[in-house]
Amino acid sequence: DEVEEMFLERGLFERFCVILGHSALQKGTRITSMDQKEWFGLLQHLGLLAHMSRYTTTHAQLTKAQASVCFQEGAGHAGGELDAARFRTAVARAVSLLVPT
């Protein structure tokens, strides 16, 4: 599916773990994990976050509330961060909301 493939772009997770002006002071494992602001930035970049995208899209978009739920389901009790494995959980939840079954 097109939406799922968007998340599979090589290096996408790593690129959005560090956002200029937001992540500059992060150290240790925080530079290899994604917080909620970085998650929203990734969704906005992909055009998947409603009312925050600069682009007109031909696919479904998540509301901010839905995007938050996806993030929280992925992060669980990880202190509000997504590592690579937890990122895949959040992505799976987002895809389930965006792609009709």
Legacy VTK file of the C-alpha trace (Angstrom):
# vtk DataFile Version 3.0
C-alpha trace
ASCII
DATASET POLYDATA
POINTS 101 float
0.000 0.000 0.000
1.192 3.536 -0.813
0.815 4.863 2.745
2.697 1.949 4.270
5.486 2.360 1.720
5.894 6.011 2.731
6.991 4.885 6.202
9.471 2.357 4.752
11.660 5.029 3.163
15.252 4.193 4.073
16.598 6.409 6.860
13.239 8.076 7.564
13.162 7.139 11.260
16.749 8.263 11.845
16.240 11.524 9.973
13.304 12.518 12.187
14.904 11.497 15.492
16.758 14.790 15.363
14.926 17.945 14.262
16.940 21.144 13.919
16.058 23.598 16.676
14.218 20.984 18.736
16.636 18.128 19.308
19.921 20.017 19.640
20.370 19.307 23.355
19.430 15.630 23.226
22.141 13.188 24.255
22.665 9.452 24.581
19.744 7.292 23.475
17.554 10.362 22.932
19.305 10.980 19.604
18.233 7.524 18.387
14.641 7.778 19.549
11.687 9.907 18.524
9.547 12.043 20.825
6.013 13.163 20.027
7.078 16.451 18.411
9.424 14.534 16.103
6.610 12.015 15.333
4.306 14.896 14.352
7.110 16.358 12.220
7.484 13.070 10.371
3.728 12.786 9.771
3.604 16.388 8.579
6.524 15.751 6.210
4.688 12.747 4.739
1.474 14.775 4.377
-0.336 12.446 6.783
-1.245 14.948 9.503
-4.490 16.798 8.803
-4.446 20.603 9.001
-0.672 20.632 9.446
0.429 19.558 5.994
1.729 22.041 3.467
0.629 19.782 0.660
-2.695 18.704 -0.778
-2.785 14.939 -0.602
-4.759 12.225 -2.311
-4.702 9.897 0.682
-6.274 9.907 4.125
-4.783 11.956 6.939
-4.681 11.540 10.701
-6.103 14.091 13.086
-3.704 15.323 15.766
-5.648 13.266 18.333
-5.301 10.098 16.234
-1.596 10.779 15.720
-1.202 11.157 19.486
-2.935 7.819 20.093
-0.615 6.109 17.600
2.399 7.621 19.328
1.216 6.640 22.814
0.470 3.065 21.724
3.975 2.838 20.316
5.757 4.540 23.209
3.904 2.642 25.934
5.892 3.093 29.116
9.093 4.106 27.344
9.145 7.600 28.787
7.479 9.205 25.799
10.001 8.046 23.202
9.851 5.706 20.211
12.885 3.559 19.500
13.000 1.738 16.144
10.843 -1.188 17.350
8.288 1.061 19.050
8.250 3.245 15.935
7.078 0.209 13.935
4.220 -0.263 16.440
3.154 3.378 16.043
3.394 3.083 12.248
1.271 -0.079 12.232
-1.420 1.724 14.236
-1.284 4.756 11.941
-1.546 2.579 8.832
-4.533 0.749 10.338
-6.305 4.105 10.698
-5.295 5.426 7.294
-5.838 2.385 5.105
-9.345 0.931 4.890
-9.444 -2.844 5.305
LINES 1 102
101 0 1 2 3 4 5 6 7 8 9 10 11 12 13 14 15 16 17 18 19 20 21 22 23 24 25 26 27 28 29 30 31 32 33 34 35 36 37 38 39 40 41 42 43 44 45 46 47 48 49 50 51 52 53 54 55 56 57 58 59 60 61 62 63 64 65 66 67 68 69 70 71 72 73 74 75 76 77 78 79 80 81 82 83 84 85 86 87 88 89 90 91 92 93 94 95 96 97 98 99 100
